[in-house]
Amino acid sequence: MSDLNTAAHDDLAKVLERLVDEPEGMKIEAVPMRRATIFEVDPAPDDVGKVIGRRGRVARALRVLLDCRGDVEGAQYGLEIISD
């Protein structure tokens, strides 16, 4: 993972740790694609709703945060929430 991806990963992790009840049960993995890096977030089963939010508002805000980070760094980031 490059330094830029690490910084974006760290920012996303900091926000999500404060959002969920079980931060130790959450995994964040950076998956490089052709033009972007997708962050796959796998929260604990009880925290999935908190990461998505009502009508997807929290997920949308996290994507905006990653878009802003990408604009600053000249990269593209995406977010995928994995719920089992």
C-alpha positions as CSV (number, residue, x, y, z in Angstrom):
1,M,0.0,0.0,0.0
2,S,1.4,3.4,-0.9
3,D,1.8,6.3,1.5
4,L,-1.3,8.0,0.0
5,N,-3.4,4.9,0.5
6,T,-2.1,4.6,4.0
7,A,-3.1,8.1,4.9
8,A,-6.6,7.7,3.4
9,H,-6.9,4.3,5.2
10,D,-5.8,5.9,8.5
11,D,-8.3,8.8,8.1
12,L,-11.2,6.3,7.3
13,A,-10.2,4.1,10.3
14,K,-10.2,7.0,12.7
15,V,-13.7,8.1,11.7
16,L,-15.1,4.5,11.8
17,E,-13.5,3.7,15.1
18,R,-15.5,6.6,16.7
19,L,-18.7,5.6,14.9
20,V,-19.0,1.9,15.8
21,D,-19.4,0.2,19.2
22,E,-16.9,-2.6,18.4
23,P,-13.9,-1.1,16.6
24,E,-11.8,-4.2,17.2
25,G,-14.4,-6.3,15.3
26,M,-14.0,-4.1,12.1
27,K,-11.7,-4.8,9.2
28,I,-10.7,-2.3,6.5
29,E,-8.9,-3.5,3.5
30,A,-7.5,-1.4,0.6
31,V,-8.1,-3.1,-2.8
32,P,-6.2,-1.4,-5.7
33,M,-8.1,-1.3,-9.0
34,R,-7.1,0.2,-12.3
35,R,-8.0,3.8,-11.6
36,A,-9.0,3.8,-8.0
37,T,-8.4,2.2,-4.6
38,I,-11.5,0.7,-3.0
39,F,-11.7,0.4,0.7
40,E,-13.7,-2.6,1.8
41,V,-15.1,-2.1,5.3
42,D,-16.3,-5.2,7.1
43,P,-17.8,-4.0,10.4
44,A,-19.1,-6.2,13.2
45,P,-22.7,-7.5,12.5
46,D,-24.2,-5.2,15.1
47,D,-22.4,-2.1,13.7
48,V,-23.4,-2.5,10.0
49,G,-26.4,-0.1,10.5
50,K,-24.2,2.5,12.1
51,V,-21.7,2.5,9.2
52,I,-24.5,2.7,6.6
53,G,-26.7,5.1,8.5
54,R,-30.3,6.0,7.8
55,R,-31.0,6.0,4.1
56,G,-27.3,5.6,3.6
57,R,-26.4,9.1,4.9
58,V,-23.3,7.9,6.9
59,A,-22.0,5.8,4.0
60,R,-22.5,8.8,1.6
61,A,-20.6,11.1,4.0
62,L,-17.7,8.6,4.2
63,R,-17.6,8.5,0.4
64,V,-17.5,12.3,0.3
65,L,-14.7,12.3,2.8
66,L,-12.7,9.9,0.6
67,D,-13.5,12.0,-2.5
68,C,-12.1,15.1,-0.7
69,R,-9.0,13.1,0.4
70,G,-8.5,11.9,-3.2
71,D,-8.8,15.4,-4.6
72,V,-6.0,16.6,-2.3
73,E,-3.8,13.6,-3.2
74,G,-4.7,13.3,-6.9
75,A,-6.1,9.9,-6.4
76,Q,-9.5,8.2,-6.5
77,Y,-11.0,6.3,-3.6
78,G,-14.1,4.3,-3.2
79,L,-16.0,2.6,-0.3
80,E,-17.7,-0.7,-0.2
81,I,-19.4,-1.9,3.0
82,I,-19.5,-5.7,3.4
83,S,-22.4,-7.0,5.4
84,D,-22.8,-10.8,5.9
